[in-house]
Amino acid sequence: MRDQFGRRVEYLRVSVTDKCNLRCVYCMPLEGLPWLRRDDLLTYEEIEQIVRTMAGMGLRRVRVTGGEPLVRRDLPDLVRMLRDVPGIDDLSLSTNAVLLADQADALRDAGIRRVNVSLDSLRPDRVEQIARRPGCWAPIMDGLDAAERVGFDPIKVNVVLIRGRNDDEIEEFAQITRERPWHVRFIEVMPTSSNLEVSAKEFFSCQEALARLRAVDRLEPVPGPPGNGPAIYHRFPGAPGTVGVITPMSHNYCDRCNRMRLTADGHLRPCLFGAIQTNLRDPLRAGSELLPLIEETLRIKPERHYLIQGSDRGSGGLVALSQTGG
């Protein structure tokens, strides 16, 4: 699959739910959102049918996301279904890890091979303040321990940088990569209508983070671990892990975008942001052919996003990143 700009698209992020058990300050309003009704959600069989169609077009990699994907029941069943789709050779999971300890074995057996875990602080009180859910620190740590125990590889730890909340932990996070084969990725806040104050007043660029780390020791550019994302990786000399940066605001990387997104209610989005999306659920349920709809969505994939720091212009009306799978 190639879009009108020649970019090869072989990666699909599949959101299985819009619900989440956390309320992170940069992602979702404290009060939550009007959740999708059960009938609005794609069934696992419908997700499998869409992925199977796209695999015949060149799709190779699938990441299961949410909201928080582990809040949806029987997720290993879907993973097994996707594993058996001809052409799909990489299955991964993004999670906040709160529920991972109890599901890690089943997910590994079903076909998940690597995980991205959101962790915005190394201090229990800060994690709970940013996530706005008391008691979440311990299960997240248990989830990370389980990820190592079952052999997920690589383990990527995503840290959203927030000035005044966690930017004093940059060196501490990077130090982990000297001790463990983890891949810590610093991510810049992306604006939606629910986080505009954070985006405007608490933005911290990845370039500032790298400058701080270069004052600690030499950073070597490296290819980084297997994956599909836009992170640029570095390594401290001799470290088993890496430090990555994801820079949607300070350094646009849309020129190498290789993905589309399938929302929990069955809309195919060629970009995380903006208003372009194609309803696949209703035509699928009506028995219509999906291939022309997917081809047209690929054709209209935009050249880039148009995000503005501290503004919801360019976000396509998103209230929360959980609405599109992040």
N, C-alpha and C positions, 0 to 999 in steps of 0.2 A: 504494500500500500504506500503510495506517495501522494503528497498533497500538491497544490498548485505551485508551491515554492520549492519542490523537489525534495522535501524532507520525508524520509522513510518513517512510517508509523507502524510500529510492531508491538506496542505496549498499551495495555488497557488497564485502567484502575477501575475496579468494580466495587461500588458502594452497595453494601447489603442492608444498611439501615441508616436513617438520619438521626437516630437516638444516640445519646452518649451518657455515660455515668459520671462524667466530669463536666465542669463549666469553666474551662480555661479562659482567662480574661481576654486573650487575643482571638478566641475562636467562636464563642457562643455566649449569648446573653445569660445572665444568672438565672432568669426565670425560664430558660429554655425556649422552645419554639412550638408552634402548632405542629404536632407530629403527624406524619403521614398515617393514613388508615391502613390497616392490614391489607385490604383489597387493592390499595394503591401500589403496594410493594411488588416488585417482580418476585415470582416464585423461583426456587432454585432451578427448576426445570426450564423456566424461561431464560434465566441467566445463562444456563448451559447452552441453550439453543442460539442465543445471540453470540456467545463466545465461539461456538462451533462454526457459525456463519463467517465470523471475522477471521477465524483461523484458516478457513479456506481462501481468504484474501491475503493472508500473510501475517496475521497476528501470531506472535510467538510467546509473549510474556504477559502474565496477569498478576496484578496485585489486588488483594482483597482488603477493602477499607470500609469506613463507616462515614459519619458518626464513629462509634466504637463497634467494630464488627463482632466482637466477642459477646455483645449483648443479644445477638440474634441466635436463636436456638438451633442446635444441630449443625453448626457451621462446618464441622468436618465432613458432613454429607456433601455439601457443595464442593468442598475442596477435592474430594474423591471424584466427583463428576467432572470437574474441570481438568483434573489430572489425566483423565481418560480421553480427553478431546485430542484427536490427532493434530499434531503441529504445535501444541502448547508444551514448551520445554522448560518453563520457569514459572513457579508459583511462589508468591511471597505474601507477607501480611504486614499491615501497619496497625499498631495497637498502642493503647496507653498502658497495657500490661496489668491492669488491675485484676482482670479475670484470667490472666494467662497461666498462672501456676496450675490451675485445675484442668486446663485444656491443652497444655503444651504437648503432652504425649500423643493425644488423639490427633492433633493437627499435624504433628510430625509424621505419624503413621499414615495419615490421609494424603500427604504430599507437599505440605509446606516445608521449604528448605531454608528460608531466611526470613528475618523479621526486622522491622524498624520499630523502635520503641520511643515514645515521647517521654522526655524527662527534662524538666526545665530548671531544676535545681538539685543540688546534692544535700540539701538541708531539709529535713522533714517539715518544719514549720513553713518554709517558703513554698515547697511543693503544694502543700495544702492551701496556702493563700492564693497561689496562682491558679490552681485547679478549682478553688472554691468548693472543696469537698473534704471535710475533716476525715481523718483516718485512712487516706488513700496511699500514704507513703509506704507503709509496710507491705501491702499487697503488690505494689509496683515492684519493690525490691524482690519479693518472692517470685514475681513473674520473670524478672531478669535472671534470677538464679535458675529458674526452670528452663529458660531459653538456653542457657549454657549447658545445663544438665542433659537436655535432650539432643544437643548438638546442632542447633540452628547456627548456620554459618553462611555469610557474615551476620553479626549482630551490629546494627547501626542504631546509635542513640541520637535522637533529634532534640536539639536545644533551641527554642525560640528565644532570641536575644531581646531583653526588655530592660531599657535603661532604668537604673535605680531599683530594680527587682532582682536581677541575677547577673548583671554584667561584671560584678566583682568576683564571679566564680569561673571566669573564662579560663584562667590558668589552671585552676583545680580540675575542671573538666578535661582539659588537654593532658594533664598529668596522668589520667586514667589510661590514655593510649600508650604510655610508656610502661605500663604495668600489665595491661590486658589486651588481647587482640580485638578490642572494640573499635568501632569507627564513629567518632563523635562528630556530628555535623551541626554547625551553627547556622541558624536560619533567620533571615530578616522578617520582621512582622509585615504581613500583607494586609492592606486595609479592606474591611467590609463595614457595613453600616453600623454594626454593633461594637466595633473596636476603634472608632475613629479617634478617640482621645488618646488611647494607647499608641496608635499609629502616629499621631501628630506630635505627642509630647514625650514618648518613651522609646522612640526609634533608636536603634543602635546598629550601626552598619557592620557587616562582616569584615570590612577593611580595617576598621578600628580594632576588631578582635585579633586579626592577623598581626597587626602592628604590635599589639601587646605581647603576643606569643613569640614574635621574632626578637623581642627584648629578653625573653627567657633563654632561647637557644635557637640554633639554626633550623629552619624549616625547609625540607626538600620537597619539591613537587613530585608527586607519584601518581600512577594511574588510578589507584584506589581499588576497592573491592568490587566484585561483580555486582551489577545493578543496572538500573534503567534511568536514573535521575540526572539532574543537572549539576550535582555537587562537583566542586574542584577540590582535589585532595592534596594534603601535605603530610609529611611525616617528620618527627624528630629523629635524629640519627639513632639507628638501632632500635627504634620503638616497634613493638609488635602490632600496634594499631595505627590509625591515621586520624588526622583532623581534617574535616571537610567544611566547606562553606557553600551555602545556597543563597544567592544574591538577587532575588526577584526585583528589588527596588534599586539598588546601587549599580548593578551591572546586569542588564537584561540578557538572558540566555535563550530567548525564544527562537533564535536562528537554528538551534539544534534540537528543538522540541520533537519528541518521538512518540507522543502519547495522545490518547483520547480518554474520556471518562464516561462511565455508565452510572447514572445516578440510581438511587434505590428505587425510584418510581419509574425507571425505564427510559430516561432521556439520555441520548448520546450527545456528549458535549465535546467539541473539538478543542476547547480551551477551558481552563479552570475558571477564568473570569470572562466577562462579557455576557451577552444575551443569546448567543447562538447555541441552539440545541435542537435535536430532532427526537420527536416522540417515537420510540420503537415499541413501547408496550402495547399501545392500542392497536396498531397495525398487526403486531404479532398475535394478539388475541383474536383479531378478526381474520386471521389466516392469510394475511398479505405477505408478499415477498419482501424480505429485509434487505437484500443485497443492494437494490437501487437507493434505498434510504441511507445506507451506510456509505455508499459511494458518493452521494451528494453531500453528506456531512463532511467527508474527507475533502471534497472539492472546495468547500467554503470555510475550511479551517483558516482562521486569521493569521496574518503574518506575525503578530505579536500582541501582547496585552498592553493596555493603556492605563495602568494603575498610577494613581497620584497619592503620594504620602499624605495621610491625614484627610483624604477625601474618598467618598464612595463613588465618585465618577470613575467609570472604567471597570467597576466590579460587577456590572450587569445586574445590580439590584440585590446582590447577595447580602443576607443578614449575617450568616455564619458560614464558615468554611465547611462545616459538617453537611450542609445542604447539597454539596457536589462531590463529596468524598475527599476533599483536601488535596 
